[in-house]
Amino acid sequence: MEGIQGAVLGVKLKYLADWTDERRRAAAKYKELLGNIEQLSVPEELPDVKHVYHLYVVRVNGKSLDKREETRNKLQVFLSDNGIASGLHYPIPLHLQKCFGHLSYNKGDFPVTEDLTQSGFSLPMFPELKDEQIFYIAEKMNEFFKA
């Protein structure tokens, strides 16, 4: 690590606990506003675990994986059209990436992982995320699923 990077990180570390608390607050608000959408799964915390919500990944529900992926893609376009960013952080499961080809895994070997890469995406998440922004995102997501 370069000296300047260390200096910057040293300053940022002082804010880490506060930033985590703010992400947790935003996640709680998302859960409150999105948790009742039947076609969507939101992150859950185990009772003895404190999630830091580096990302806020939701999943589109449904019976058919192809339909979930199609719905997810349409939802992302809808959100983008309404000024809301979303992300696909791991669109290809690790076991299907070329760099892991020597392990000889095939499509279907890790069905849960494959499902998550096709049905999940992340919503905006950062410490400065305001309730008004979360309300807007939730409003648009509700609008999409009611259409």
N, C-alpha and C positions, 0 to 999 in steps of 0.2 A: 504494500500500500504506500502510495506517495505521502509525503509529509502533509501536504495541503488537504488530502482526503482525510487523513487522520484528524487533523484539526477541525475540519467541518463536521465529521462524525462525532467528535468529542463534544461539540456544541449541541448537535442535534440530539444526542443521547439524553440531555437534560429534559427534553420535551417528550420523550418516548412514552412515558406513562400517561401523560395528558392526551397525547394523540391516540393512544389505544383506548382510553376512556371515551373520547369523542367518536371513534369508529364504533365502539360498542353501543353508544347512544343512538347513532345513525342506524345500526343494524336492528336495534329494538324497534325503532320507528318503522323501518321497512317491514319487519315481521308483523307489527300491528296492522299496517295498511295493506300488506300483500298476502298475509297468512290465510285469508279467507277465499282466495281465488282458487277454485277447485282445479283448474288446469295448470297450477304452478306449485312447485315445492320450494320452500325457503329453507335456509340453513337452520339446523337445530343444534343446541348446545347440550352436552351431557351435564348432569347436575354437578359433577365434581371437576368441570373443565371451564376455563375462561378463554374463550375464543378472542383472537386479536383482530379478526376481520380485515386482514390485508386485502382480500378480495371479498366481494359479496356475490356469491355464485348461486343463481336460482336455476331450477330445472323445469322444463315443460313436461307435463304429465300426459299420459294417453296410452292406449293399448298398443299401437303400432309405432315402432321406432322410426320408420320413415316418416310417418305423420308428425311425430314429435319434432323431428329435425326440420321438416318443412314449416311447421308452426313457429319454431324457434327462429328460423331464418326470416320469416315474414314479420315476426314481432320485432326483430332487430332492425329491419328496414323501417317499420312503422315508428319505432323509437327514434331512429336517426332522422327521419322526416320531421319529427317533432323536436329536434334539437337535443336529443338525449343520446349520449354515447353509451355503448356497451362493448363487451369484449369477449373474444374466444381465445383464451390463453393457451389451451392445449387441444387444438383441433384434430390432431392425429395422436392416437394412443402410442405411448412409448414402444410397446411391443411390436407395433407395425411400422415404426420408423426405420429407415434404411440403416442407420448407425447401429441398430440392435438386431439386424438381420441374421447375424451369426448365431443368435440364440434360437433360431428356427421356430419362432412363434407364428401362429397364423390367425387370421380373422376368426373370431369366435372363441379363442382361447381365454380371453378375459372379457366376458360379456358385460359386466358391470362397468368396467372402464370404457368400453366402446359405447355403451349407452350414455355415460356421462359426457363423452366428447361430442355426441350428436344431439343431446337434449339440453345441455347446460350452457350458460353464458353469464357474464358478470355485469352487474349494474354499477353505476358510479359509486365509489367508496373512497373517501378521504376525510381527514379530521375536520376540515372546514365545511363539510357538507351541511347545508342548512335544512331545517324542517320544511321550509317552503319548497325547496328543490325536491325533497323526498315526496312531499304531497303531490307535486306536479308529475313526477315519475309514476307514482302509484295511480294517479288519475288517468294517465295515458295507458297504463297497463290494463286497468279495469276497462277502459274504453275499448281497447283492442279485443279483450276476451269476451266482451258483451256483444261485439259486432258479429 
